[in-house]
């Protein structure tokens, strides 16, 4: 099992390329089930989750070829295998995104209840509620969900919460439904907008993506497309924090500041210089960092996927920061590991009080989930001595060659096979 070894104290200078967005690539790969021909996607990140989704699509009968540029040909109705098994779904919650396309295109699906990072409860009740409202018969049995409907019908669906994967699943299902579907209290994340753009290029009729009300006019069929995946805003945000805490000067190639408004605002509040450039976003850390308070919220609020990284910045900033995690109830698992490195963090329910200005020291730490892994790597960049981050398979699910990208900007970091 690999580990990441970081020698702290280096200032990051130069440029870091931002890979395609994992959370955009996965639903778009599932959308390839909907057309009648092969679609090609460019700027696909080389990640474990993307590889897992490729395996799942092959299991369903798709032909999947390529890596950075990926071509996906959906199966015909006769060759389609409409079950997503536990052995694949258990490792990645995004596997549930095949449910909507399978039912819309082939009339039924059997999908194992999903797994993924243990950061809190992430039920799929809103997915199933929406499909039932569209006329599907939904059955839960022995850890699987069976959904069946000859052709889905449009409906008005009021979501209990703005769930990203729920909206994506229902948009894909509604694209081939009969009539109009309206999703109210919809998620507004850039990845939802990106999926709507892809579906519209295929011939769907979707409006309102990026707002709280999405309208889908169902069509009879969709066609294959070519499309390039947007840059990963969370990867960009992670490297922005790395530049800030090392007082570096880094150009994040391809990053889109408009996808990071809340993150950029907090970076500037901490005294970090952030500017848009023609080919990305430049981040310059200058003087002493100032403490900032954050509260995670659905987009356009501060993203929960950036909470752990900002906690590291709070550890080394001047003053006290208050962090409130309002999305997932179990997303402070990195706190004990940061404590091993000398951080002063007190947890009370969903609130973390971080007393900054501490000198972190290198230690062996254990990654517990994807973003926690990234936070421990960041902590290693500013800690005295050597930090070893263990169980980095979590990291490989969402960051492409993070050690190579950071090393290219001057970090003393390497991957060690053990």
LINCOR-V464812 format. One record per backbone hydrogen bond with DSSP energy under -1.0 kcal/mol. NH is the residue of the N-H (numbers start at 0). CO is the residue of the C=O. If there is no record, write none. Layout:
NH & CO
NH & CO
This chain:
2 & 415
3 & 388
4 & 413
5 & 386
6 & 411
7 & 384
8 & 380
12 & 408
13 & 248
15 & 250
17 & 252
20 & 229
24 & 20
25 & 21
27 & 23
28 & 24
29 & 25
30 & 26
32 & 29
33 & 30
35 & 221
38 & 71
39 & 224
40 & 69
41 & 226
43 & 67
46 & 44
47 & 395
50 & 46
51 & 47
52 & 48
53 & 49
54 & 50
55 & 51
56 & 52
57 & 53
58 & 54
59 & 55
60 & 57
61 & 56
62 & 72
64 & 70
69 & 40
70 & 64
71 & 38
72 & 62
79 & 75
80 & 59
83 & 109
87 & 84
88 & 84
89 & 85
90 & 87
91 & 88
94 & 91
95 & 92
96 & 93
97 & 94
98 & 95
101 & 97
102 & 98
103 & 99
104 & 100
105 & 101
106 & 102
108 & 146
109 & 81
110 & 144
111 & 83
112 & 142
114 & 88
115 & 89
118 & 116
127 & 123
128 & 124
129 & 125
130 & 126
131 & 127
132 & 128
133 & 129
134 & 131
135 & 130
136 & 147
138 & 145
140 & 143
143 & 140
144 & 110
145 & 138
146 & 108
147 & 136
148 & 106
152 & 133
153 & 177
156 & 181
158 & 183
162 & 160
166 & 162
167 & 163
168 & 164
169 & 165
170 & 166
171 & 167
172 & 168
173 & 169
174 & 170
176 & 173
177 & 151
180 & 215
181 & 154
182 & 213
183 & 156
184 & 211
185 & 211
192 & 188
193 & 189
194 & 190
195 & 191
196 & 192
197 & 193
198 & 194
199 & 195
200 & 196
201 & 197
203 & 198
206 & 214
210 & 207
213 & 182
214 & 206
215 & 180
216 & 204
217 & 178
218 & 174
222 & 201
226 & 39
228 & 41
231 & 18
235 & 231
236 & 232
237 & 233
238 & 234
239 & 235
240 & 236
241 & 237
242 & 238
243 & 239
244 & 240
245 & 241
246 & 243
247 & 242
248 & 11
249 & 282
250 & 13
251 & 280
252 & 15
252 & 250
253 & 278
254 & 251
258 & 255
259 & 256
263 & 259
264 & 260
265 & 261
266 & 262
267 & 263
268 & 264
269 & 265
270 & 267
271 & 266
272 & 283
274 & 281
276 & 279
279 & 276
280 & 251
281 & 274
282 & 249
283 & 272
284 & 247
289 & 269
290 & 317
293 & 321
295 & 323
296 & 301
300 & 297
305 & 302
306 & 303
309 & 305
310 & 306
311 & 307
312 & 308
313 & 309
314 & 310
315 & 311
316 & 312
317 & 288
320 & 353
322 & 351
323 & 293
324 & 349
329 & 118
334 & 331
337 & 333
338 & 334
339 & 335
341 & 338
342 & 337
345 & 352
347 & 350
350 & 347
351 & 322
352 & 345
353 & 320
354 & 343
355 & 318
357 & 314
360 & 340
361 & 383
364 & 387
366 & 389
372 & 368
373 & 369
374 & 370
375 & 371
376 & 372
377 & 373
378 & 374
379 & 375
380 & 376
382 & 378
383 & 359
386 & 5
387 & 362
388 & 3
389 & 364
391 & 1
393 & 390
395 & 391
396 & 393
397 & 394
398 & 394
404 & 400
405 & 401
406 & 402
407 & 403
409 & 406
410 & 405
412 & 410
413 & 4
415 & 2
